[in-house]
Amino acid sequence: MKNKRTTDYIIIGGGIIGCSTAYNLANQGAKSVIVLEKGEICSGATSKSCAITRSHYSIESNVHHAVESVKIFENFDEIIGGDPGFTRTGQIVLGPEKHRPLMESVFSTQNKFGSETQTLTPSEAGKLHPLLQFQDVDVIGFELRSGYCDPYLTTVAYAQRAKDLGVKIYTATPVNGIRIKGSKKIVETPEIDFETSEIILAAGPWTNALGKMIEVKFPYEISKHKVLTLKIDQPYQKDWPIVKDLLTPEKIYFRPDSGGVVLVGTGDHGDPLKDVETMNNDVEADHIERIGKRMANRMPAFADAKLVRSWTGPYDIPPDWNPIIGPVPGITGVHVAVGFSGHGFKLAPTVGESLAQQVLGNKPRVPIDMYDMTRFREGKTLNGAYGIGTFA
Ligand SMILES: Cc1cc2nc3c(=O)[nH]c(=O)nc-3n(C[C@H](O)[C@H](O)[C@H](O)COP(=O)(O)OP(=O)(O)OC[C@H]3O[C@@H](n4cnc5c(N)ncnc54)[C@H](O)[C@@H]3O)c2cc1C
């Protein structure tokens, strides 16, 4: 006979989105909140994240969330409590002439929300990052307030603060069934059945396995993304700005990583995956060679760079490359936050805050209504002006 527990709110998934939402629900006064995580806290996509917190997006609501979230990362200990490992480096964005009007309009949106962005000359940018060359670059933007975090420290800090506020977190507890009985929901795990009235699905790329349990298919696909760290003879300085290179076909980005190395990823679609469970850790030699060439073009000092490490991680990508956040249509009391398409880490502080406000029946401080799942059937998709990719 299984144990039974009753609770007001159940969050499924202990990644950055689930933990931020759990903390924010409790912080906003929810009394009985449970997080169910099949592995450990921060063992899904978040554990593979580069955790860059920049705000250059063509969709205004993404800029708004990214800028308001970075204000939280900057003052995390005071606002949330704990250390997310935030390093402010700023971000340099490099673009071709054809993107000038779009880039300049994004800079002005960023400034409207407070991200302190400006255009730079090559010589000004070279003072911030002495290894870069700009011969093929027409537009250089610099957003001062961007940086990067440690994804594990951040997620665990949210989880710890949620626990301090009374949230119960069950790890090694996979949800293997959800039954809807009117306003009551039974969430089944191997040892305990939980009864609740509100469920928040925050299982990242695994969310459609939960969707199957309630006969809902969330519109997202999954892809495999590859990250490399490279080193050269001189240490890569930890306060050199993050660089986003829109002149490369893969829209590469790179940032300092611990140990004097540089971490490099791509803002493209990645390798399509049918099932997240089939994702492997392979990073092919031709990928390493191609990205190595892009890096050597942007930083000639990297012509003989050595590979230090590589890893892979899954993206969950809706058709418009923007998240799905809000009530699940047709099932009262079930909410979802999925489809973060390579930008979930940086948006998580305000997504968790706003989703908690919405679930509690309050007005979100930073609006999330544009991310509602109904946008796909109502023709209100959030198509980014840069086309597909993480610059949505
Ligand atoms: C390589 C890579 C680099 C990235 N870089 C950046 C970046 O620089 N900046 C940025 O903003 N974003 C970045 N992202 C994206 C960002 O990391 C993700 O959008 C974000 O971490 C997603 O968080 P999540 O909580 O939705 O999902 P996850 O972290 O995947 O969490 C979901 C959790 O649900 C659990 N779960 C699944 N099924 C069940 C079940 N049945 N029962 C219980 N628990 C379950 C999983 O174990 C998992 O822990 C990157 C992603 C990758 C892969």
The ligand as a Tripos MOL2 file, in Angstrom:
@<TRIPOS>MOLECULE
LIG
   53    58     1     0     0
SMALL
NO_CHARGES

@<TRIPOS>ATOM
      1 C1         24.5890   23.3650  -23.5280 C.3       1 LIG1
      2 C2         23.5990   24.3690  -23.0120 C.ar      1 LIG1
      3 C3         24.0030   25.6850  -22.8310 C.ar      1 LIG1
      4 C4         23.0800   26.6230  -22.3810 C.ar      1 LIG1
      5 N1         23.5080   27.9000  -22.1470 N.ar      1 LIG1
      6 C5         22.6270   28.8220  -21.6740 C.ar      1 LIG1
      7 C6         23.0520   30.1340  -21.3720 C.ar      1 LIG1
      8 O1         24.2200   30.4800  -21.5320 O.2       1 LIG1
      9 N2         22.1370   31.0200  -20.8810 N.ar      1 LIG1
     10 C7         20.8220   30.6820  -20.7160 C.ar      1 LIG1
     11 O2         20.0250   31.5290  -20.3140 O.2       1 LIG1
     12 N3         20.3920   29.4220  -20.9800 N.ar      1 LIG1
     13 C8         21.2460   28.5060  -21.4380 C.ar      1 LIG1
     14 N4         20.8330   27.2390  -21.7120 N.ar      1 LIG1
     15 C9         19.4180   26.9240  -21.5340 C.3       1 LIG1
     16 C10        19.0670   26.7270  -20.0810 C.3       1 LIG1
     17 O3         20.1240   26.0990  -19.4120 O.3       1 LIG1
     18 C11        17.7850   25.9120  -19.9940 C.3       1 LIG1
     19 O4         16.7790   26.5880  -20.7460 O.3       1 LIG1
     20 C12        17.3230   25.7680  -18.5560 C.3       1 LIG1
     21 O5         18.3690   25.2640  -17.7530 O.3       1 LIG1
     22 C13        16.1340   24.8430  -18.5060 C.3       1 LIG1
     23 O6         15.7960   24.6680  -17.1490 O.3       1 LIG1
     24 P1         14.5700   23.7610  -16.7600 P.3       1 LIG1
     25 O7         14.4250   23.8610  -15.2920 O.co2     1 LIG1
     26 O8         13.4060   24.1150  -17.6280 O.co2     1 LIG1
     27 O9         14.9730   22.2800  -17.2290 O.3       1 LIG1
     28 P2         15.9460   21.2030  -16.5640 P.3       1 LIG1
     29 O10        17.1430   21.8080  -15.9960 O.co2     1 LIG1
     30 O11        16.1170   20.1310  -17.5740 O.co2     1 LIG1
     31 O12        15.1030   20.6680  -15.3540 O.3       1 LIG1
     32 C14        14.0440   19.7510  -15.5190 C.3       1 LIG1
     33 C15        14.1360   18.7470  -14.3900 C.3       1 LIG1
     34 O13        12.9910   17.9170  -14.4290 O.3       1 LIG1
     35 C16        13.3620   16.6410  -13.9810 C.3       1 LIG1
     36 N5         12.3720   15.6750  -14.4330 N.ar      1 LIG1
     37 C17        12.1530   15.2850  -15.7110 C.ar      1 LIG1
     38 N6         11.1630   14.3720  -15.7460 N.ar      1 LIG1
     39 C18        10.7600   14.1820  -14.4580 C.ar      1 LIG1
     40 C19         9.7950   13.3370  -13.8520 C.ar      1 LIG1
     41 N7          9.0280   12.4860  -14.5640 N.pl3     1 LIG1
     42 N8          9.6540   13.3830  -12.5090 N.ar      1 LIG1
     43 C20        10.4140   14.2310  -11.7590 C.ar      1 LIG1
     44 N9         11.3630   15.0250  -12.2910 N.ar      1 LIG1
     45 C21        11.5170   15.0190  -13.6270 C.ar      1 LIG1
     46 C22        14.7380   16.4480  -14.6250 C.3       1 LIG1
     47 O14        15.4950   15.4520  -13.9490 O.3       1 LIG1
     48 C23        15.3410   17.8300  -14.5140 C.3       1 LIG1
     49 O15        16.1710   17.9800  -13.3740 O.3       1 LIG1
     50 C24        21.7340   26.2590  -22.1160 C.ar      1 LIG1
     51 C25        21.3390   24.9270  -22.2800 C.ar      1 LIG1
     52 C26        22.2640   23.9910  -22.7100 C.ar      1 LIG1
     53 C27        21.8250   22.5720  -22.8560 C.3       1 LIG1
@<TRIPOS>BOND
     1     1     2 1
     2     2     3 ar
     3     2    52 ar
     4     3     4 ar
     5     4     5 ar
     6     4    50 ar
     7     5     6 ar
     8     6     7 ar
     9     6    13 1
    10     7     8 2
    11     7     9 ar
    12     9    10 ar
    13    10    11 2
    14    10    12 ar
    15    12    13 ar
    16    13    14 ar
    17    14    15 1
    18    14    50 ar
    19    15    16 1
    20    16    17 1
    21    16    18 1
    22    18    19 1
    23    18    20 1
    24    20    21 1
    25    20    22 1
    26    22    23 1
    27    23    24 1
    28    24    25 2
    29    24    26 1
    30    24    27 1
    31    27    28 1
    32    28    29 2
    33    28    30 1
    34    28    31 1
    35    31    32 1
    36    32    33 1
    37    33    34 1
    38    33    48 1
    39    34    35 1
    40    35    36 1
    41    35    46 1
    42    36    37 ar
    43    36    45 ar
    44    37    38 ar
    45    38    39 ar
    46    39    40 ar
    47    39    45 ar
    48    40    41 1
    49    40    42 ar
    50    42    43 ar
    51    43    44 ar
    52    44    45 ar
    53    46    47 1
    54    46    48 1
    55    48    49 1
    56    50    51 ar
    57    51    52 ar
    58    52    53 1
@<TRIPOS>SUBSTRUCTURE
     1 LIG1         1 GROUP 0 **** ****
